[in-house]
Amino acid sequence: MVSTCANHGCLAKFLYLHDGKLFSLESQPTSDSSVAGAVEYFWLCRKCSTTMTLVFDPGNGVRVTIKPNVSKTTEPIIPLIEERRKRSGDEEAA
């Protein structure tokens, strides 16, 4: 379930579909087009979605990146799946 902005540096909470951009991405795409990968949902808040988007990087998974033709900011580009795992591990340890 999507609850916060996919940009780990953002604290925005997901409340409404119209307030940002919702992404549906295959987390493990396969080369066989008849077999679908697992679908994961990610959300970028309105502020983050104006300058950022999500991409699938085969080596790193889904990650936040700066949109083309947008001036670079100081926001880090972080592999989302790895970051989510770190967060989940922190929550389970607590």
Buried (B, 14 or more C-beta within 10 A) or exposed (E): EBEBBBBBEBEBEBEEEEBBBBBEBEBEBEEEEEEEEEEBEBBBBEBBBEBBBBBBEEEBBBBBEBEEEEEEEEBEEBBBBEBBEEEEEEEEEE
